[in-house]
Amino acid sequence: MNIKDLHKLFIESAGVTTDSRAITQGSIFFALKGDNFDGNNYVHDALKEGAAYAVCDNSEIKGEKIINVPDSLTTLQQLARYHREWLGLPLFALTGSNGKTTTKELITLVLSTKYNVISTTGNLNNHIGVPLTLLKLKEDTDIAVIEMGASGPGEIEALCNIALPDIGLITNVGKAHLLGFGSFDGVKKTKGELYDALLKRGGRALYNTDNHHLQEMISQRVGLITTPYGVSAMSVRIEDPSADKPYLTLNLPTGRIISTHLIGSYNTDNILAALAVGTLLGTDPEQSIVAIENYIPSNNRSQLMKGHSNTLLVDAYNANPTSMRAALENFIQMKFPSKGLILGDMLELGEDSQREHREILDIVSGIDCSMILFAGTEFEKAAKGDNFYKSKALFFETSSDMREYLLQNRPANMAILIKGSRGTRLEKVTDIL
């Protein structure tokens, strides 16, 4: 069956699913393979649960409602691209080392003040998630906002070949997933694949003029249509945070003050990106600002939480040297009587891991803290032999070990920054603080 015919079945269906345990009546099941599973083994289960058809790449599985293809994942991606082209709506794509999801959510809220928007949900930003999001687009959708993640070279290019973006931005480029990218230059090259796709399609790239790496990447792509944004470009002033006003507050040149529910001055770029997208696509400026002010972060991203006895600044969804440094620098600026740090290892840094952890430790040593706790093994190795950390910090192999300690030694009346890579699972300690 060709993609055009499969698309006709898709339009008449209840959508697509890749999980045989969550079948929607009348949907099309795609049997995908993973490291520990083979969806082909669940084709008949999916049909019994009400799937209208099953797409599978095991030629030995036959049936009236079974569509045999050479590769189920490739077919899913081809169907998503065909559907995106068939609708022909504007598509906004974004990627970056930090801030992707927050920026995506802010852009979605701003555009939703005027348009019917479909955007990436959860962490569906990879070679499977992007196609699944594209296949949620409807004929009454005005614009799509697609987040793209990558952990190695060529991945953004592949996603752009599926999504075909018209507009896009890179939030920033930092030292994330160095194990996969090989180097910081590898990060820039891969993230820059979005700029390359926009240049090829005659699309437009928004870029932060305060970020010299992005400026350099833009200058290397002669002919790319661009729109600048940023603190300097938009003449924005950031108010200093305090214990009474810890949330990010921005002063616009118009005199309008944006009072957010976000912590961390590093979120300024995410907000200004959303405002720039709104301006470009004609949203009402005041409605855009109100949408941003009403945004409350979740899922351990830039959250200010009241604990049992402490104020928690939770940014533990993920961490890399760039985001860790930004979080610590922001924490230094915040005026709290008593501060504590709970930090988890930064993962996937490869041969740069010890040097990057050591540099973060140098920053930590300059912060006046009543409590410093680390989870994981990388920070402990980087601190070996340092007398400051021998006397001032405690190291735990896992967040579960740290939790046991905190149950017996509960801090009180502190502002505690909680930051670490997702794999360190620092959310395990938040409920007891």
Contacts in CASP RR format, 6 or more apart in sequence:
PFRMAT RR
TARGET T0000
AUTHOR 0000-0000-0000
METHOD contacts of the structure
MODEL  1
MNIKDLHKLFIESAGVTTDSRAITQGSIFFALKGDNFDGNNYVHDALKEG
AAYAVCDNSEIKGEKIINVPDSLTTLQQLARYHREWLGLPLFALTGSNGK
TTTKELITLVLSTKYNVISTTGNLNNHIGVPLTLLKLKEDTDIAVIEMGA
SGPGEIEALCNIALPDIGLITNVGKAHLLGFGSFDGVKKTKGELYDALLK
RGGRALYNTDNHHLQEMISQRVGLITTPYGVSAMSVRIEDPSADKPYLTL
NLPTGRIISTHLIGSYNTDNILAALAVGTLLGTDPEQSIVAIENYIPSNN
RSQLMKGHSNTLLVDAYNANPTSMRAALENFIQMKFPSKGLILGDMLELG
EDSQREHREILDIVSGIDCSMILFAGTEFEKAAKGDNFYKSKALFFETSS
DMREYLLQNRPANMAILIKGSRGTRLEKVTDIL
1 67 0 8 1.000
1 69 0 8 1.000
3 75 0 8 1.000
3 78 0 8 1.000
3 79 0 8 1.000
3 82 0 8 1.000
4 82 0 8 1.000
6 55 0 8 1.000
6 67 0 8 1.000
6 75 0 8 1.000
6 79 0 8 1.000
7 79 0 8 1.000
7 82 0 8 1.000
7 83 0 8 1.000
7 86 0 8 1.000
9 28 0 8 1.000
9 52 0 8 1.000
9 53 0 8 1.000
10 16 0 8 1.000
10 28 0 8 1.000
10 79 0 8 1.000
10 83 0 8 1.000
10 135 0 8 1.000
13 26 0 8 1.000
13 27 0 8 1.000
13 28 0 8 1.000
13 52 0 8 1.000
13 53 0 8 1.000
14 24 0 8 1.000
14 25 0 8 1.000
14 26 0 8 1.000
14 27 0 8 1.000
14 52 0 8 1.000
15 24 0 8 1.000
15 26 0 8 1.000
15 27 0 8 1.000
15 28 0 8 1.000
15 135 0 8 1.000
16 27 0 8 1.000
16 28 0 8 1.000
16 29 0 8 1.000
16 30 0 8 1.000
16 76 0 8 1.000
16 79 0 8 1.000
16 132 0 8 1.000
16 135 0 8 1.000
17 23 0 8 1.000
17 24 0 8 1.000
17 27 0 8 1.000
17 28 0 8 1.000
17 29 0 8 1.000
17 30 0 8 1.000
17 46 0 8 1.000
17 51 0 8 1.000
18 29 0 8 1.000
18 30 0 8 1.000
18 32 0 8 1.000
18 76 0 8 1.000
18 128 0 8 1.000
18 132 0 8 1.000
20 29 0 8 1.000
20 39 0 8 1.000
20 42 0 8 1.000
20 43 0 8 1.000
20 45 0 8 1.000
20 46 0 8 1.000
20 49 0 8 1.000
23 29 0 8 1.000
23 46 0 8 1.000
23 49 0 8 1.000
23 50 0 8 1.000
23 51 0 8 1.000
25 50 0 8 1.000
26 50 0 8 1.000
26 51 0 8 1.000
26 52 0 8 1.000
27 50 0 8 1.000
27 51 0 8 1.000
27 52 0 8 1.000
28 51 0 8 1.000
28 52 0 8 1.000
28 53 0 8 1.000
28 54 0 8 1.000
28 55 0 8 1.000
29 42 0 8 1.000
29 43 0 8 1.000
29 46 0 8 1.000
29 47 0 8 1.000
29 51 0 8 1.000
29 53 0 8 1.000
29 54 0 8 1.000
29 55 0 8 1.000
30 54 0 8 1.000
30 55 0 8 1.000
30 72 0 8 1.000
30 73 0 8 1.000
30 75 0 8 1.000
30 76 0 8 1.000
31 38 0 8 1.000
31 39 0 8 1.000
31 40 0 8 1.000
31 42 0 8 1.000
31 43 0 8 1.000
31 46 0 8 1.000
31 54 0 8 1.000
31 55 0 8 1.000
31 56 0 8 1.000
31 57 0 8 1.000
31 58 0 8 1.000
31 72 0 8 1.000
32 39 0 8 1.000
32 72 0 8 1.000
32 73 0 8 1.000
32 76 0 8 1.000
32 128 0 8 1.000
33 39 0 8 1.000
33 40 0 8 1.000
33 57 0 8 1.000
33 72 0 8 1.000
33 73 0 8 1.000
39 56 0 8 1.000
39 72 0 8 1.000
40 56 0 8 1.000
40 57 0 8 1.000
40 58 0 8 1.000
40 61 0 8 1.000
40 72 0 8 1.000
43 54 0 8 1.000
43 56 0 8 1.000
43 58 0 8 1.000
43 61 0 8 1.000
43 66 0 8 1.000
44 61 0 8 1.000
46 54 0 8 1.000
47 54 0 8 1.000
47 65 0 8 1.000
47 66 0 8 1.000
51 65 0 8 1.000
52 65 0 8 1.000
53 65 0 8 1.000
53 66 0 8 1.000
53 67 0 8 1.000
54 65 0 8 1.000
54 66 0 8 1.000
54 67 0 8 1.000
55 67 0 8 1.000
55 69 0 8 1.000
55 72 0 8 1.000
55 75 0 8 1.000
55 76 0 8 1.000
56 66 0 8 1.000
56 67 0 8 1.000
56 68 0 8 1.000
56 69 0 8 1.000
56 72 0 8 1.000
57 68 0 8 1.000
57 69 0 8 1.000
57 70 0 8 1.000
57 71 0 8 1.000
57 72 0 8 1.000
57 75 0 8 1.000
58 68 0 8 1.000
59 68 0 8 1.000
61 68 0 8 1.000
62 68 0 8 1.000
69 75 0 8 1.000
73 127 0 8 1.000
73 128 0 8 1.000
76 128 0 8 1.000
76 131 0 8 1.000
76 132 0 8 1.000
77 127 0 8 1.000
77 131 0 8 1.000
77 162 0 8 1.000
79 131 0 8 1.000
79 135 0 8 1.000
80 130 0 8 1.000
80 131 0 8 1.000
80 132 0 8 1.000
80 134 0 8 1.000
80 135 0 8 1.000
80 162 0 8 1.000
80 163 0 8 1.000
81 131 0 8 1.000
81 134 0 8 1.000
81 161 0 8 1.000
81 162 0 8 1.000
81 163 0 8 1.000
81 164 0 8 1.000
83 134 0 8 1.000
83 135 0 8 1.000
83 137 0 8 1.000
84 91 0 8 1.000
84 134 0 8 1.000
84 137 0 8 1.000
84 144 0 8 1.000
84 162 0 8 1.000
84 163 0 8 1.000
84 164 0 8 1.000
85 164 0 8 1.000
87 137 0 8 1.000
87 139 0 8 1.000
87 141 0 8 1.000
89 137 0 8 1.000
89 141 0 8 1.000
89 142 0 8 1.000
89 143 0 8 1.000
89 144 0 8 1.000
90 142 0 8 1.000
90 143 0 8 1.000
90 144 0 8 1.000
90 166 0 8 1.000
90 167 0 8 1.000
91 143 0 8 1.000
91 144 0 8 1.000
91 146 0 8 1.000
91 163 0 8 1.000
91 164 0 8 1.000
91 165 0 8 1.000
91 166 0 8 1.000
91 167 0 8 1.000
92 107 0 8 1.000
92 111 0 8 1.000
92 143 0 8 1.000
92 144 0 8 1.000
92 145 0 8 1.000
92 146 0 8 1.000
92 165 0 8 1.000
92 166 0 8 1.000
92 167 0 8 1.000
92 168 0 8 1.000
92 277 0 8 1.000
93 146 0 8 1.000
93 147 0 8 1.000
93 148 0 8 1.000
93 159 0 8 1.000
93 160 0 8 1.000
93 163 0 8 1.000
93 165 0 8 1.000
93 167 0 8 1.000
93 168 0 8 1.000
93 194 0 8 1.000
93 197 0 8 1.000
94 100 0 8 1.000
94 103 0 8 1.000
94 104 0 8 1.000
94 107 0 8 1.000
94 145 0 8 1.000
94 146 0 8 1.000
94 147 0 8 1.000
94 148 0 8 1.000
94 168 0 8 1.000
94 169 0 8 1.000
94 170 0 8 1.000
94 171 0 8 1.000
94 194 0 8 1.000
94 273 0 8 1.000
95 147 0 8 1.000
95 148 0 8 1.000
95 149 0 8 1.000
95 150 0 8 1.000
95 156 0 8 1.000
95 170 0 8 1.000
95 171 0 8 1.000
95 191 0 8 1.000
95 194 0 8 1.000
96 149 0 8 1.000
96 170 0 8 1.000
96 171 0 8 1.000
96 172 0 8 1.000
96 173 0 8 1.000
96 174 0 8 1.000
96 191 0 8 1.000
97 171 0 8 1.000
97 172 0 8 1.000
97 173 0 8 1.000
97 174 0 8 1.000
97 175 0 8 1.000
97 176 0 8 1.000
97 187 0 8 1.000
97 191 0 8 1.000
97 320 0 8 1.000
97 322 0 8 1.000
97 323 0 8 1.000
98 171 0 8 1.000
98 172 0 8 1.000
98 174 0 8 1.000
98 176 0 8 1.000
98 266 0 8 1.000
98 320 0 8 1.000
98 322 0 8 1.000
98 323 0 8 1.000
98 326 0 8 1.000
99 171 0 8 1.000
99 172 0 8 1.000
99 270 0 8 1.000
99 323 0 8 1.000
100 125 0 8 1.000
100 147 0 8 1.000
100 148 0 8 1.000
100 149 0 8 1.000
100 171 0 8 1.000
101 122 0 8 1.000
101 123 0 8 1.000
101 147 0 8 1.000
101 301 0 8 1.000
101 317 0 8 1.000
102 262 0 8 1.000
102 267 0 8 1.000
102 270 0 8 1.000
102 297 0 8 1.000
102 301 0 8 1.000
102 302 0 8 1.000
103 169 0 8 1.000
103 171 0 8 1.000
103 269 0 8 1.000
103 270 0 8 1.000
103 273 0 8 1.000
103 274 0 8 1.000
104 119 0 8 1.000
104 120 0 8 1.000
104 145 0 8 1.000
104 147 0 8 1.000
105 119 0 8 1.000
105 295 0 8 1.000
106 270 0 8 1.000
106 271 0 8 1.000
106 273 0 8 1.000
106 274 0 8 1.000
106 291 0 8 1.000
106 292 0 8 1.000
106 295 0 8 1.000
107 119 0 8 1.000
107 145 0 8 1.000
107 273 0 8 1.000
107 274 0 8 1.000
107 277 0 8 1.000
107 278 0 8 1.000
108 117 0 8 1.000
108 119 0 8 1.000
108 145 0 8 1.000
109 274 0 8 1.000
109 291 0 8 1.000
109 292 0 8 1.000
109 294 0 8 1.000
109 295 0 8 1.000
110 274 0 8 1.000
110 275 0 8 1.000
110 277 0 8 1.000
110 278 0 8 1.000
110 283 0 8 1.000
110 288 0 8 1.000
110 291 0 8 1.000
110 292 0 8 1.000
111 117 0 8 1.000
111 143 0 8 1.000
111 145 0 8 1.000
111 277 0 8 1.000
111 278 0 8 1.000
111 281 0 8 1.000
111 283 0 8 1.000
112 291 0 8 1.000
113 283 0 8 1.000
113 284 0 8 1.000
113 287 0 8 1.000
113 288 0 8 1.000
113 291 0 8 1.000
114 281 0 8 1.000
114 282 0 8 1.000
114 283 0 8 1.000
114 284 0 8 1.000
114 287 0 8 1.000
115 142 0 8 1.000
115 143 0 8 1.000
115 281 0 8 1.000
116 140 0 8 1.000
116 141 0 8 1.000
116 142 0 8 1.000
116 143 0 8 1.000
117 141 0 8 1.000
117 142 0 8 1.000
117 143 0 8 1.000
117 144 0 8 1.000
117 145 0 8 1.000
118 133 0 8 1.000
118 136 0 8 1.000
118 137 0 8 1.000
118 138 0 8 1.000
118 141 0 8 1.000
118 143 0 8 1.000
118 144 0 8 1.000
118 145 0 8 1.000
119 133 0 8 1.000
119 144 0 8 1.000
119 145 0 8 1.000
119 146 0 8 1.000
119 147 0 8 1.000
120 129 0 8 1.000
120 130 0 8 1.000
120 133 0 8 1.000
120 145 0 8 1.000
120 146 0 8 1.000
120 147 0 8 1.000
121 133 0 8 1.000
124 130 0 8 1.000
124 132 0 8 1.000
124 133 0 8 1.000
124 147 0 8 1.000
125 146 0 8 1.000
125 147 0 8 1.000
125 148 0 8 1.000
125 149 0 8 1.000
126 149 0 8 1.000
126 155 0 8 1.000
126 159 0 8 1.000
127 155 0 8 1.000
127 158 0 8 1.000
127 159 0 8 1.000
130 146 0 8 1.000
130 148 0 8 1.000
130 159 0 8 1.000
130 162 0 8 1.000
130 163 0 8 1.000
131 162 0 8 1.000
133 144 0 8 1.000
133 146 0 8 1.000
134 144 0 8 1.000
134 146 0 8 1.000
134 162 0 8 1.000
134 163 0 8 1.000
137 144 0 8 1.000
143 281 0 8 1.000
144 163 0 8 1.000
146 159 0 8 1.000
146 163 0 8 1.000
146 165 0 8 1.000
148 156 0 8 1.000
148 159 0 8 1.000
148 160 0 8 1.000
148 163 0 8 1.000
148 194 0 8 1.000
149 155 0 8 1.000
149 156 0 8 1.000
149 159 0 8 1.000
150 156 0 8 1.000
150 159 0 8 1.000
150 177 0 8 1.000
150 190 0 8 1.000
150 191 0 8 1.000
151 177 0 8 1.000
151 180 0 8 1.000
151 181 0 8 1.000
151 348 0 8 1.000
152 177 0 8 1.000
152 180 0 8 1.000
152 181 0 8 1.000
152 190 0 8 1.000
153 181 0 8 1.000
153 186 0 8 1.000
153 189 0 8 1.000
153 190 0 8 1.000
154 190 0 8 1.000
154 193 0 8 1.000
155 190 0 8 1.000
156 190 0 8 1.000
156 191 0 8 1.000
156 192 0 8 1.000
156 193 0 8 1.000
156 194 0 8 1.000
156 197 0 8 1.000
157 193 0 8 1.000
157 196 0 8 1.000
157 197 0 8 1.000
160 193 0 8 1.000
160 194 0 8 1.000
160 196 0 8 1.000
160 197 0 8 1.000
161 197 0 8 1.000
164 197 0 8 1.000
164 201 0 8 1.000
165 194 0 8 1.000
165 197 0 8 1.000
165 198 0 8 1.000
165 201 0 8 1.000
165 203 0 8 1.000
166 198 0 8 1.000
166 201 0 8 1.000
166 203 0 8 1.000
166 204 0 8 1.000
167 198 0 8 1.000
167 203 0 8 1.000
167 204 0 8 1.000
167 205 0 8 1.000
167 206 0 8 1.000
167 277 0 8 1.000
167 280 0 8 1.000
168 194 0 8 1.000
168 198 0 8 1.000
168 204 0 8 1.000
168 205 0 8 1.000
168 206 0 8 1.000
169 205 0 8 1.000
169 206 0 8 1.000
169 207 0 8 1.000
169 208 0 8 1.000
169 273 0 8 1.000
169 277 0 8 1.000
170 191 0 8 1.000
170 192 0 8 1.000
170 194 0 8 1.000
170 195 0 8 1.000
170 205 0 8 1.000
170 207 0 8 1.000
170 214 0 8 1.000
170 217 0 8 1.000
171 208 0 8 1.000
171 269 0 8 1.000
171 270 0 8 1.000
171 273 0 8 1.000
172 208 0 8 1.000
172 211 0 8 1.000
172 213 0 8 1.000
172 214 0 8 1.000
172 269 0 8 1.000
172 322 0 8 1.000
173 184 0 8 1.000
173 187 0 8 1.000
173 188 0 8 1.000
173 191 0 8 1.000
173 211 0 8 1.000
173 213 0 8 1.000
173 214 0 8 1.000
173 217 0 8 1.000
174 184 0 8 1.000
174 187 0 8 1.000
174 213 0 8 1.000
174 320 0 8 1.000
174 321 0 8 1.000
174 322 0 8 1.000
175 184 0 8 1.000
175 187 0 8 1.000
175 320 0 8 1.000
175 321 0 8 1.000
175 322 0 8 1.000
175 349 0 8 1.000
175 352 0 8 1.000
175 356 0 8 1.000
176 187 0 8 1.000
176 320 0 8 1.000
176 322 0 8 1.000
176 323 0 8 1.000
176 348 0 8 1.000
177 187 0 8 1.000
177 320 0 8 1.000
177 348 0 8 1.000
178 184 0 8 1.000
178 187 0 8 1.000
178 348 0 8 1.000
178 349 0 8 1.000
178 350 0 8 1.000
178 352 0 8 1.000
179 348 0 8 1.000
179 349 0 8 1.000
179 350 0 8 1.000
180 348 0 8 1.000
181 187 0 8 1.000
181 190 0 8 1.000
188 213 0 8 1.000
188 217 0 8 1.000
191 217 0 8 1.000
192 217 0 8 1.000
194 205 0 8 1.000
195 205 0 8 1.000
195 217 0 8 1.000
195 218 0 8 1.000
195 221 0 8 1.000
195 224 0 8 1.000
196 221 0 8 1.000
198 204 0 8 1.000
198 205 0 8 1.000
198 224 0 8 1.000
198 225 0 8 1.000
199 221 0 8 1.000
199 223 0 8 1.000
199 224 0 8 1.000
202 225 0 8 1.000
203 224 0 8 1.000
203 225 0 8 1.000
204 225 0 8 1.000
204 226 0 8 1.000
204 227 0 8 1.000
204 280 0 8 1.000
205 218 0 8 1.000
205 224 0 8 1.000
205 225 0 8 1.000
205 226 0 8 1.000
205 227 0 8 1.000
206 226 0 8 1.000
206 227 0 8 1.000
206 228 0 8 1.000
206 229 0 8 1.000
206 273 0 8 1.000
206 276 0 8 1.000
206 277 0 8 1.000
206 280 0 8 1.000
207 214 0 8 1.000
207 215 0 8 1.000
207 218 0 8 1.000
207 226 0 8 1.000
207 227 0 8 1.000
207 228 0 8 1.000
207 229 0 8 1.000
208 214 0 8 1.000
208 228 0 8 1.000
208 229 0 8 1.000
208 230 0 8 1.000
208 269 0 8 1.000
208 272 0 8 1.000
208 273 0 8 1.000
209 215 0 8 1.000
209 228 0 8 1.000
209 229 0 8 1.000
209 230 0 8 1.000
209 232 0 8 1.000
209 233 0 8 1.000
210 230 0 8 1.000
210 231 0 8 1.000
210 232 0 8 1.000
210 233 0 8 1.000
210 269 0 8 1.000
211 269 0 8 1.000
218 224 0 8 1.000
218 226 0 8 1.000
227 276 0 8 1.000
227 280 0 8 1.000
229 272 0 8 1.000
229 273 0 8 1.000
229 275 0 8 1.000
229 276 0 8 1.000
230 236 0 8 1.000
230 268 0 8 1.000
230 269 0 8 1.000
230 272 0 8 1.000
230 276 0 8 1.000
231 238 0 8 1.000
231 268 0 8 1.000
231 269 0 8 1.000
231 272 0 8 1.000
234 252 0 8 1.000
234 253 0 8 1.000
234 272 0 8 1.000
234 275 0 8 1.000
234 276 0 8 1.000
235 252 0 8 1.000
235 253 0 8 1.000
236 250 0 8 1.000
236 251 0 8 1.000
236 252 0 8 1.000
236 253 0 8 1.000
236 268 0 8 1.000
236 272 0 8 1.000
237 250 0 8 1.000
237 251 0 8 1.000
238 248 0 8 1.000
238 249 0 8 1.000
238 250 0 8 1.000
238 251 0 8 1.000
238 265 0 8 1.000
238 268 0 8 1.000
239 245 0 8 1.000
239 249 0 8 1.000
239 250 0 8 1.000
239 251 0 8 1.000
240 333 0 8 1.000
241 247 0 8 1.000
241 248 0 8 1.000
241 263 0 8 1.000
241 264 0 8 1.000
241 265 0 8 1.000
241 330 0 8 1.000
241 333 0 8 1.000
241 334 0 8 1.000
241 335 0 8 1.000
242 334 0 8 1.000
242 335 0 8 1.000
243 334 0 8 1.000
243 335 0 8 1.000
243 336 0 8 1.000
243 337 0 8 1.000
243 415 0 8 1.000
246 263 0 8 1.000
246 304 0 8 1.000
246 311 0 8 1.000
246 313 0 8 1.000
246 334 0 8 1.000
247 259 0 8 1.000
247 260 0 8 1.000
247 261 0 8 1.000
247 262 0 8 1.000
247 263 0 8 1.000
247 304 0 8 1.000
248 260 0 8 1.000
248 262 0 8 1.000
248 263 0 8 1.000
248 264 0 8 1.000
248 265 0 8 1.000
248 267 0 8 1.000
248 268 0 8 1.000
248 271 0 8 1.000
249 257 0 8 1.000
249 258 0 8 1.000
249 259 0 8 1.000
249 260 0 8 1.000
250 257 0 8 1.000
250 258 0 8 1.000
250 260 0 8 1.000
250 268 0 8 1.000
250 271 0 8 1.000
251 257 0 8 1.000
251 258 0 8 1.000
252 258 0 8 1.000
256 286 0 8 1.000
256 289 0 8 1.000
258 271 0 8 1.000
258 289 0 8 1.000
258 292 0 8 1.000
258 293 0 8 1.000
259 293 0 8 1.000
260 267 0 8 1.000
260 271 0 8 1.000
260 292 0 8 1.000
260 293 0 8 1.000
260 295 0 8 1.000
261 293 0 8 1.000
261 295 0 8 1.000
261 296 0 8 1.000
261 297 0 8 1.000
261 304 0 8 1.000
262 270 0 8 1.000
262 271 0 8 1.000
262 295 0 8 1.000
262 297 0 8 1.000
262 302 0 8 1.000
263 302 0 8 1.000
263 303 0 8 1.000
263 304 0 8 1.000
263 313 0 8 1.000
263 315 0 8 1.000
263 330 0 8 1.000
264 302 0 8 1.000
264 326 0 8 1.000
264 327 0 8 1.000
264 330 0 8 1.000
265 330 0 8 1.000
265 333 0 8 1.000
266 323 0 8 1.000
266 326 0 8 1.000
266 327 0 8 1.000
266 330 0 8 1.000
267 302 0 8 1.000
271 292 0 8 1.000
274 288 0 8 1.000
274 292 0 8 1.000
275 285 0 8 1.000
275 288 0 8 1.000
275 289 0 8 1.000
275 292 0 8 1.000
278 288 0 8 1.000
279 285 0 8 1.000
279 288 0 8 1.000
297 303 0 8 1.000
299 317 0 8 1.000
300 314 0 8 1.000
300 315 0 8 1.000
300 316 0 8 1.000
300 317 0 8 1.000
300 426 0 8 1.000
300 427 0 8 1.000
301 315 0 8 1.000
301 317 0 8 1.000
302 315 0 8 1.000
303 312 0 8 1.000
303 313 0 8 1.000
303 314 0 8 1.000
303 315 0 8 1.000
304 311 0 8 1.000
304 312 0 8 1.000
304 313 0 8 1.000
304 314 0 8 1.000
305 311 0 8 1.000
305 312 0 8 1.000
305 313 0 8 1.000
305 314 0 8 1.000
305 430 0 8 1.000
306 312 0 8 1.000
307 430 0 8 1.000
307 433 0 8 1.000
308 410 0 8 1.000
308 432 0 8 1.000
308 433 0 8 1.000
309 410 0 8 1.000
309 411 0 8 1.000
309 412 0 8 1.000
309 413 0 8 1.000
309 433 0 8 1.000
310 411 0 8 1.000
310 412 0 8 1.000
310 413 0 8 1.000
310 414 0 8 1.000
310 415 0 8 1.000
310 416 0 8 1.000
310 433 0 8 1.000
311 336 0 8 1.000
311 414 0 8 1.000
311 415 0 8 1.000
311 416 0 8 1.000
312 415 0 8 1.000
312 416 0 8 1.000
312 418 0 8 1.000
312 430 0 8 1.000
312 433 0 8 1.000
313 327 0 8 1.000
313 331 0 8 1.000
313 334 0 8 1.000
313 415 0 8 1.000
313 416 0 8 1.000
313 417 0 8 1.000
313 418 0 8 1.000
314 418 0 8 1.000
314 427 0 8 1.000
314 430 0 8 1.000
315 323 0 8 1.000
315 327 0 8 1.000
315 417 0 8 1.000
315 418 0 8 1.000
315 419 0 8 1.000
315 420 0 8 1.000
316 344 0 8 1.000
316 418 0 8 1.000
316 419 0 8 1.000
316 420 0 8 1.000
316 422 0 8 1.000
316 424 0 8 1.000
316 426 0 8 1.000
316 427 0 8 1.000
317 422 0 8 1.000
318 420 0 8 1.000
318 421 0 8 1.000
318 422 0 8 1.000
319 327 0 8 1.000
319 344 0 8 1.000
319 346 0 8 1.000
319 419 0 8 1.000
319 420 0 8 1.000
319 421 0 8 1.000
320 346 0 8 1.000
320 349 0 8 1.000
320 421 0 8 1.000
321 346 0 8 1.000
321 349 0 8 1.000
321 356 0 8 1.000
321 359 0 8 1.000
321 360 0 8 1.000
323 419 0 8 1.000
324 343 0 8 1.000
324 346 0 8 1.000
324 360 0 8 1.000
324 419 0 8 1.000
324 420 0 8 1.000
325 359 0 8 1.000
325 360 0 8 1.000
325 363 0 8 1.000
327 417 0 8 1.000
327 419 0 8 1.000
328 360 0 8 1.000
328 363 0 8 1.000
328 364 0 8 1.000
328 367 0 8 1.000
328 417 0 8 1.000
328 419 0 8 1.000
329 363 0 8 1.000
331 339 0 8 1.000
331 341 0 8 1.000
331 367 0 8 1.000
331 417 0 8 1.000
332 367 0 8 1.000
334 415 0 8 1.000
336 414 0 8 1.000
336 415 0 8 1.000
337 413 0 8 1.000
338 370 0 8 1.000
338 413 0 8 1.000
338 414 0 8 1.000
338 415 0 8 1.000
339 367 0 8 1.000
339 368 0 8 1.000
339 369 0 8 1.000
339 370 0 8 1.000
339 414 0 8 1.000
339 415 0 8 1.000
339 416 0 8 1.000
339 417 0 8 1.000
340 369 0 8 1.000
340 370 0 8 1.000
340 371 0 8 1.000
340 372 0 8 1.000
340 411 0 8 1.000
340 414 0 8 1.000
340 415 0 8 1.000
340 416 0 8 1.000
340 417 0 8 1.000
341 364 0 8 1.000
341 367 0 8 1.000
341 369 0 8 1.000
341 371 0 8 1.000
341 372 0 8 1.000
341 373 0 8 1.000
341 416 0 8 1.000
341 417 0 8 1.000
342 371 0 8 1.000
342 373 0 8 1.000
342 374 0 8 1.000
342 375 0 8 1.000
342 402 0 8 1.000
342 416 0 8 1.000
342 417 0 8 1.000
342 418 0 8 1.000
342 419 0 8 1.000
342 426 0 8 1.000
342 429 0 8 1.000
343 360 0 8 1.000
343 364 0 8 1.000
343 372 0 8 1.000
343 373 0 8 1.000
343 374 0 8 1.000
343 375 0 8 1.000
343 379 0 8 1.000
343 417 0 8 1.000
343 418 0 8 1.000
343 419 0 8 1.000
343 420 0 8 1.000
344 374 0 8 1.000
344 375 0 8 1.000
344 376 0 8 1.000
344 379 0 8 1.000
344 399 0 8 1.000
344 419 0 8 1.000
344 420 0 8 1.000
344 421 0 8 1.000
344 424 0 8 1.000
344 426 0 8 1.000
345 357 0 8 1.000
345 374 0 8 1.000
345 375 0 8 1.000
345 376 0 8 1.000
345 377 0 8 1.000
345 378 0 8 1.000
345 379 0 8 1.000
345 420 0 8 1.000
345 421 0 8 1.000
345 424 0 8 1.000
346 353 0 8 1.000
346 356 0 8 1.000
346 357 0 8 1.000
346 360 0 8 1.000
346 378 0 8 1.000
346 420 0 8 1.000
346 421 0 8 1.000
347 378 0 8 1.000
347 421 0 8 1.000
347 422 0 8 1.000
347 423 0 8 1.000
347 424 0 8 1.000
348 421 0 8 1.000
349 356 0 8 1.000
349 357 0 8 1.000
349 378 0 8 1.000
353 378 0 8 1.000
354 378 0 8 1.000
354 381 0 8 1.000
354 382 0 8 1.000
357 378 0 8 1.000
357 379 0 8 1.000
357 381 0 8 1.000
357 382 0 8 1.000
358 382 0 8 1.000
360 379 0 8 1.000
361 379 0 8 1.000
361 382 0 8 1.000
361 383 0 8 1.000
361 386 0 8 1.000
361 389 0 8 1.000
364 372 0 8 1.000
365 388 0 8 1.000
365 389 0 8 1.000
369 392 0 8 1.000
370 411 0 8 1.000
370 414 0 8 1.000
371 411 0 8 1.000
371 414 0 8 1.000
371 416 0 8 1.000
372 389 0 8 1.000
372 392 0 8 1.000
372 393 0 8 1.000
372 394 0 8 1.000
373 393 0 8 1.000
373 394 0 8 1.000
373 395 0 8 1.000
373 396 0 8 1.000
373 402 0 8 1.000
373 405 0 8 1.000
373 406 0 8 1.000
374 380 0 8 1.000
374 383 0 8 1.000
374 393 0 8 1.000
374 394 0 8 1.000
374 395 0 8 1.000
374 396 0 8 1.000
375 396 0 8 1.000
375 397 0 8 1.000
375 398 0 8 1.000
375 399 0 8 1.000
375 401 0 8 1.000
375 402 0 8 1.000
375 420 0 8 1.000
375 424 0 8 1.000
375 426 0 8 1.000
376 395 0 8 1.000
376 396 0 8 1.000
376 397 0 8 1.000
376 398 0 8 1.000
376 424 0 8 1.000
377 397 0 8 1.000
379 395 0 8 1.000
380 395 0 8 1.000
383 389 0 8 1.000
383 393 0 8 1.000
383 395 0 8 1.000
394 405 0 8 1.000
396 402 0 8 1.000
396 405 0 8 1.000
398 424 0 8 1.000
398 425 0 8 1.000
399 424 0 8 1.000
399 425 0 8 1.000
399 426 0 8 1.000
399 428 0 8 1.000
399 429 0 8 1.000
400 428 0 8 1.000
402 428 0 8 1.000
402 429 0 8 1.000
403 428 0 8 1.000
403 429 0 8 1.000
403 432 0 8 1.000
406 429 0 8 1.000
406 432 0 8 1.000
406 433 0 8 1.000
407 432 0 8 1.000
410 432 0 8 1.000
410 433 0 8 1.000
411 433 0 8 1.000
416 433 0 8 1.000
418 426 0 8 1.000
418 429 0 8 1.000
418 430 0 8 1.000
419 426 0 8 1.000
420 426 0 8 1.000
END
